[in-house]
Amino acid sequence: MTVTLSENETAVFEARGLKLELEAILKPSWASRIGWNEKGLTSRIPWLNQELEVLWQSSTTEAKGSWRWPTPFGEDTFGLYVDLSVKNVTQRFRWLKPGNFWMGSPEDEEEREWNGHNNGKGSETLHQVTLTQGFWLADTTVTQAFWQAVMGNNPSHFKDNPEHPVEQVSWHDTQLFIDRLNGLLPGLSARLPSDAEWEYACRAEKDTPFSFGTNITPEQVNYDGSYPYSGGEKGLYRGKTVPVKFLPTNPWGFYEMHGNVYEWCADIWQQQLSSEPVTDPLITGVDGDSARVVRGGSWSDYGWYVRSAYRIRNTPDDRYISLGFRLALGHAELQPGQGSGTTAPVASDKDPGRRVAEQRQTGSLSGADDESPPDGAKRLTD
């Protein structure tokens, strides 16, 4: 028998006129492991609190070097994704691997820890976070179409297009939506992302104020461009939401994580963040009325409110025309982090970053016709 090893990682065995050629195959990035059992070559994929087994299907039509893993998932330039559909409305989720990052902002970041009431101190303390478990995160906020498909109604104010993000939904409303969605798709464990998971995805390995870099423009983010960040040029103020996927993604393929609508997170609000490293932080409590974290800023906000590190709170029954949410999938529970500070119930601080939304909340659940912000809305922070 003769054995030949080639530079392209193939091995050729020849004996008595017979020839066997073996090709190397690498573990796909979306698989936790690959192996061989009585069924054949398999891969294991983490999905919905379990592992799915994907069996290799051989084909005589494929040329050498063109191995393809059959998979219920897709893969593009951003990585692994999966699409979930309810009544012909599809939501894409992207896989985020376990990792670590710096959460918060450095002390020299422009306009940090300021929200108009001088009570933001400590809310952006820079600290290292380790996420030990991968998870799936929706590439967009929940749209009005998706909400309608699950809940049968549309509480939003801006109803120009069903692809606009749903808004005017409270934290409690999001839990009802999630419960109903999980009931429609057995085995699904949809949830809100944690505060740390949200920032991990938003930053996409960037330590700058925005995932786009040191500054932003209205061509990248839907915010009040007449009040730019840190001396940037003034730009467009749209005065309303835009459809999801209207603006560019961040480097990991997530749309509108800066601006458009604020996004509810799972955590109870904790203002004073520790500078000590934490692992899988999630601040929980038994009081359902405790204020919750919201992230991302909105269409009505000045530039500094849409930074990656900016954190603010709302009481869980608050509804604003600038407040929506994004879904996560994966491990259903995280262990509480080691952060310092109280987790006692706190009230919403009525941040002026939602100045327009607050003034228009009354009577807006059915959707008012006037979409222009009131005169004076911007003067609240002048």
FIKOL-973149 format. One line per 3 residues: their letters; for each residue x, z, y of C-alpha. Coordinates in nm, 3 decimals, decimal comma, padded with zeros to 5 digits, m for minus. Each point is the difference from the previous one (the first is absolute). Example, Ala and Ser with C-alpha at 12.3 -4.5 7.8 and 13.67 -1.06 7.14 Angstrom:
// residues 2
as> 01,230 00,780 m00,450 | 00,137 m00,066 00,344 $
This chain:
// residues 382
mtv> 00,000 00,000 00,000 | 00,118 m00,076 00,351 | m00,119 00,187 00,310 $
tls> 00,027 m00,147 00,348 | m00,061 00,205 00,317 | m00,061 m00,199 00,317 $
ene> 00,035 00,095 00,364 | m00,378 m00,021 00,050 | m00,051 00,295 m00,238 $
tav> m00,110 m00,194 m00,306 | 00,131 00,044 m00,353 | 00,009 m00,280 m00,258 $
fea> 00,024 00,077 m00,373 | 00,083 m00,292 m00,233 | 00,025 00,006 m00,380 $
rgl> m00,061 m00,256 m00,276 | m00,150 m00,252 00,237 | m00,240 00,250 00,155 $
kle> 00,014 00,097 00,366 | m00,152 00,303 00,171 | 00,021 00,032 00,377 $
lea> m00,087 00,326 00,176 | m00,067 00,033 00,371 | 00,037 00,322 00,196 $
ilk> m00,304 00,130 00,183 | 00,001 00,256 00,279 | m00,258 00,271 00,053 $
psw> m00,240 m00,121 00,272 | m00,007 00,210 00,317 | m00,368 00,076 m00,056 $
asr> 00,056 00,149 m00,348 | 00,097 00,360 m00,071 | 00,165 m00,109 m00,328 $
igw> 00,014 m00,282 m00,254 | 00,037 00,018 m00,375 | m00,085 m00,137 m00,342 $
nek> m00,261 00,125 m00,244 | m00,212 m00,136 m00,284 | m00,193 m00,211 00,254 $
glt> 00,312 m00,162 00,138 | 00,174 00,017 00,337 | m00,191 00,223 00,241 $
sri> 00,025 00,147 00,348 | m00,159 00,316 00,139 | m00,163 00,001 00,345 $
pwl> m00,116 00,313 00,188 | m00,365 m00,044 00,098 | m00,288 00,238 00,079 $
nqe> 00,166 00,318 m00,130 | 00,103 m00,168 m00,324 | 00,232 m00,268 m00,132 $
lev> m00,122 m00,345 m00,098 | 00,172 m00,192 m00,278 | 00,063 m00,368 00,068 $
lwq> 00,084 m00,207 m00,308 | 00,234 m00,297 00,023 | m00,178 m00,326 m00,089 $
sst> 00,248 m00,254 m00,134 | m00,040 m00,365 00,087 | 00,173 m00,303 m00,142 $
tea> m00,060 m00,191 00,323 | 00,233 00,208 00,214 | 00,352 m00,118 00,056 $
kgs> 00,305 00,214 m00,045 | 00,051 00,252 00,276 | m00,366 m00,001 00,103 $
wrw> m00,130 00,323 m00,155 | m00,321 00,118 00,162 | m00,166 00,336 m00,053 $
ptp> m00,380 m00,024 m00,030 | m00,145 00,255 00,238 | m00,330 00,097 00,162 $
fge> 00,199 00,045 00,319 | 00,151 m00,238 00,249 | 00,343 m00,004 00,154 $
dtf> 00,102 m00,153 00,331 | 00,281 00,036 00,252 | m00,111 00,357 00,076 $
gly> m00,020 00,109 m00,363 | m00,270 00,090 m00,249 | m00,366 m00,007 00,100 $
vdl> m00,343 00,025 m00,159 | m00,340 m00,114 00,130 | m00,318 00,204 m00,048 $
svk> m00,339 m00,159 00,063 | m00,345 00,144 00,066 | m00,287 m00,247 00,043 $
nvt> 00,239 m00,285 00,076 | 00,188 00,203 00,262 | 00,366 00,036 m00,091 $
qrf> 00,247 00,266 00,108 | 00,369 m00,046 m00,074 | 00,224 00,295 m00,085 $
rwl> 00,379 m00,001 00,004 | 00,223 00,209 m00,223 | 00,235 00,244 00,171 $
kpg> 00,282 00,136 m00,211 | 00,108 00,366 00,014 | 00,256 00,056 00,273 $
nfw> 00,120 00,214 00,285 | m00,002 m00,051 00,375 | 00,031 00,180 00,331 $
mgs> m00,343 00,099 00,127 | m00,054 00,081 00,367 | 00,207 m00,110 00,297 $
ped> 00,346 00,084 00,135 | 00,011 00,216 00,310 | 00,123 m00,290 00,212 $
eee> m00,293 m00,230 m00,090 | m00,181 m00,099 00,318 | m00,337 00,168 00,070 $
rew> m00,007 00,199 m00,325 | m00,224 00,304 m00,056 | m00,210 m00,067 00,309 $
ngh> m00,373 m00,049 m00,022 | m00,129 00,089 00,343 | m00,062 00,367 m00,071 $
nng> 00,357 00,125 m00,049 | m00,091 00,126 m00,346 | 00,184 m00,259 m00,205 $
kgs> 00,323 00,200 m00,029 | 00,119 00,025 m00,358 | m00,237 m00,266 m00,131 $
etl> 00,278 m00,257 m00,039 | 00,286 00,222 m00,119 | 00,246 m00,223 m00,183 $
hqv> 00,036 00,092 m00,368 | 00,076 m00,167 m00,330 | m00,287 m00,068 m00,239 $
tlt> 00,027 m00,091 m00,368 | m00,293 m00,166 m00,173 | 00,051 00,037 m00,375 $
qgf> m00,293 m00,217 m00,107 | m00,079 m00,358 00,082 | m00,344 m00,091 00,129 $
wla> m00,214 m00,294 00,107 | m00,103 m00,043 00,362 | m00,252 m00,245 00,143 $
dtt> 00,166 m00,270 00,205 | m00,277 00,032 00,262 | m00,238 00,261 00,125 $
vtq> m00,344 m00,006 m00,161 | m00,199 m00,285 00,151 | m00,364 00,003 00,100 $
afw> m00,065 m00,244 m00,286 | 00,156 00,235 m00,255 | m00,188 00,299 00,140 $
qav> m00,326 m00,196 m00,010 | 00,062 m00,105 m00,361 | 00,049 00,361 m00,109 $
mgn> m00,233 00,194 00,231 | m00,267 m00,255 00,093 | 00,028 00,060 00,376 $
nps> 00,235 m00,057 00,291 | 00,053 00,284 00,250 | 00,248 m00,197 00,212 $
hfk> m00,026 m00,080 00,369 | 00,203 m00,323 00,004 | m00,198 m00,229 m00,229 $
dnp> 00,137 m00,339 00,107 | 00,138 m00,067 m00,346 | m00,042 00,179 m00,337 $
ehp> 00,379 m00,014 m00,031 | 00,040 00,241 00,290 | 00,094 00,351 m00,113 $
veq> m00,290 00,236 m00,055 | m00,001 00,272 00,268 | m00,221 00,288 00,106 $
vsw> 00,057 00,160 m00,340 | 00,080 00,370 m00,033 | 00,241 00,152 m00,252 $
hdt> m00,305 00,120 m00,193 | m00,137 m00,357 00,008 | 00,322 m00,128 m00,157 $
qlf> m00,040 00,247 m00,286 | m00,352 m00,126 m00,069 | 00,130 m00,358 00,000 $
idr> 00,283 00,092 m00,237 | m00,233 00,183 m00,239 | m00,234 m00,298 m00,012 $
lng> 00,283 m00,250 m00,043 | 00,149 00,201 m00,287 | m00,345 00,004 m00,159 $
llp> m00,032 m00,377 00,028 | 00,340 m00,058 m00,163 | 00,040 00,244 m00,291 $
gls> 00,355 00,127 m00,037 | 00,080 m00,060 00,365 | 00,139 00,294 00,194 $
arl> m00,013 m00,121 00,358 | 00,085 00,253 00,268 | 00,142 00,030 00,349 $
psd> 00,378 m00,014 00,035 | 00,184 00,317 00,088 | 00,155 00,036 00,344 $
aew> 00,345 m00,060 m00,149 | m00,108 m00,295 m00,214 | m00,152 m00,164 00,305 $
eya> 00,319 00,028 00,206 | 00,214 m00,111 m00,297 | m00,201 m00,323 m00,021 $
cra> m00,020 m00,047 00,377 | 00,373 00,035 00,057 | 00,100 m00,231 m00,285 $
ekd> 00,354 00,140 00,008 | 00,025 m00,032 00,379 | 00,121 00,296 00,209 $
tpf> m00,103 m00,162 00,329 | m00,313 00,107 00,194 | m00,191 m00,290 m00,158 $
sfg> 00,038 m00,192 m00,324 | 00,054 m00,305 00,223 | 00,296 00,162 00,174 $
tni> 00,061 00,193 00,321 | m00,304 m00,141 00,179 | m00,317 m00,204 m00,054 $
tpe> m00,213 m00,268 00,162 | m00,375 m00,073 m00,026 | 00,095 m00,297 m00,218 $
qvn> 00,110 00,255 m00,261 | m00,234 00,295 00,061 | m00,354 00,039 00,135 $
ydg> 00,040 00,268 00,269 | m00,042 00,029 00,375 | 00,275 m00,237 00,105 $
syp> m00,044 00,090 00,366 | 00,171 00,330 m00,087 | 00,309 m00,108 m00,197 $
ysg> 00,246 00,229 m00,175 | 00,322 00,115 00,164 | 00,030 m00,253 00,281 $
gek> m00,115 m00,299 m00,203 | m00,175 m00,294 00,161 | m00,373 00,026 00,066 $
gly> m00,223 m00,215 m00,216 | m00,349 m00,067 m00,130 | m00,262 00,274 m00,032 $
rgk> m00,271 m00,132 m00,233 | m00,235 00,295 00,046 | m00,128 m00,009 m00,360 $
tvp> 00,107 m00,028 m00,362 | 00,129 m00,320 m00,155 | m00,066 m00,120 m00,357 $
vkf> 00,236 00,135 m00,262 | 00,295 m00,231 m00,074 | m00,029 m00,136 00,355 $
lpt> 00,348 00,125 00,091 | 00,333 m00,010 m00,186 | 00,076 00,234 m00,289 $
npw> 00,272 00,260 00,001 | 00,304 m00,068 m00,224 | m00,185 00,134 m00,306 $
gfy> m00,308 m00,217 00,040 | m00,242 00,246 00,164 | m00,221 m00,120 00,285 $
emh> m00,081 00,183 00,325 | 00,151 00,336 m00,086 | 00,081 00,020 00,369 $
gnv> m00,312 m00,015 00,218 | m00,341 m00,162 m00,056 | m00,160 00,318 m00,141 $
yew> 00,124 00,351 m00,070 | 00,012 00,079 m00,371 | m00,117 00,319 m00,171 $
cad> 00,246 00,171 m00,235 | m00,069 00,253 m00,274 | 00,193 00,289 00,155 $
iwq> m00,127 00,297 00,194 | 00,168 00,001 00,340 | 00,328 00,188 00,024 $
qql> 00,156 m00,021 00,342 | 00,333 00,171 m00,048 | 00,192 m00,207 m00,253 $
sse> 00,312 00,152 m00,151 | 00,341 m00,163 00,032 | 00,070 00,090 m00,364 $
pvt> m00,024 m00,268 m00,270 | m00,334 m00,016 m00,186 | m00,119 m00,162 m00,321 $
dpl> m00,344 m00,159 m00,039 | m00,150 00,182 00,301 | m00,377 00,029 00,019 $
itg> m00,163 00,274 00,206 | m00,326 00,104 m00,163 | m00,252 00,281 00,043 $
vdg> m00,341 00,119 m00,103 | m00,159 m00,030 00,343 | m00,173 m00,337 00,018 $
dsa> m00,030 00,030 00,379 | 00,376 00,017 00,064 | 00,139 m00,269 00,230 $
rvv> 00,157 m00,295 m00,180 | 00,297 m00,219 00,080 | m00,058 m00,344 00,149 $
rgg> 00,274 m00,257 00,049 | 00,086 m00,335 00,150 | m00,159 m00,010 00,343 $
sws> m00,268 m00,249 00,099 | m00,108 m00,296 00,210 | m00,077 00,234 00,292 $
dyg> 00,338 00,176 00,005 | 00,314 m00,017 00,208 | 00,320 m00,116 m00,167 $
wyv> 00,140 00,343 m00,086 | m00,309 00,095 m00,201 | 00,058 m00,273 m00,258 $
rsa> 00,354 00,106 m00,097 | 00,073 00,059 m00,370 | 00,057 00,373 00,054 $
yri> m00,304 00,072 00,214 | m00,236 00,250 m00,162 | m00,329 00,134 00,133 $
rnt> m00,300 00,189 m00,136 | m00,376 m00,032 m00,013 | m00,269 00,222 m00,141 $
pdd> m00,137 m00,154 m00,321 | m00,342 m00,078 00,148 | 00,141 m00,196 00,298 $
ryi> m00,107 m00,362 00,030 | 00,158 m00,237 00,252 | 00,003 m00,372 00,060 $
slg> 00,377 00,018 m00,036 | 00,012 00,188 m00,332 | 00,005 m00,150 m00,351 $
frl> 00,193 00,046 m00,323 | 00,216 m00,160 m00,268 | m00,020 00,065 m00,374 $
alg> 00,267 00,112 m00,245 | m00,002 m00,010 m00,379 | 00,216 00,168 m00,257 $
hae> 00,074 00,359 m00,087 | m00,310 00,193 00,099 | 00,173 00,322 00,096 $
lqp> 00,321 00,088 00,183 | 00,166 00,336 00,002 | m00,016 00,182 00,335 $
gqg> 00,316 m00,040 00,203 | 00,230 00,273 00,121 | m00,062 m00,055 00,369 $
sgt> m00,025 00,300 00,226 | m00,282 00,092 00,235 | m00,364 00,089 m00,032 $
tap> m00,259 m00,205 m00,179 | m00,286 00,194 00,151 | m00,293 m00,201 00,140 $
vas> 00,069 m00,146 00,343 | m00,223 m00,191 00,235 | 00,041 m00,359 00,104 $
dkd> 00,211 m00,020 00,314 | m00,204 m00,286 00,146 | 00,306 m00,212 00,053 $
pgr> m00,017 m00,238 00,297 | 00,136 m00,269 m00,231 | m00,363 m00,030 m00,106 $
rva> m00,123 00,023 00,359 | m00,219 m00,312 m00,024 | m00,142 00,096 m00,338 $
eqr> m00,096 00,350 00,115 | m00,190 m00,117 00,304 | m00,195 m00,250 m00,208 $
qtg> m00,072 00,206 m00,309 | m00,351 00,108 00,099 | m00,259 m00,239 m00,136 $
sls> 00,259 m00,245 m00,130 | m00,060 00,040 m00,375 | m00,242 m00,290 00,002 $
gad> 00,239 m00,212 00,207 | m00,041 m00,045 00,372 | 00,004 m00,343 00,155 $
des> 00,251 00,073 00,275 | 00,353 m00,032 m00,139 | 00,189 00,047 00,326 $
ppd> 00,163 00,341 00,051 | m00,133 00,208 00,289 | 00,183 m00,014 00,334 $
gak> 00,206 00,318 00,026 | 00,068 00,026 m00,371 | 00,367 m00,064 00,063 $
rlt> 00,020 00,241 00,291 | m00,029 00,297 m00,236 | 00,373 m00,013 m00,067 $
d> 00,121 m00,133 00,334 $
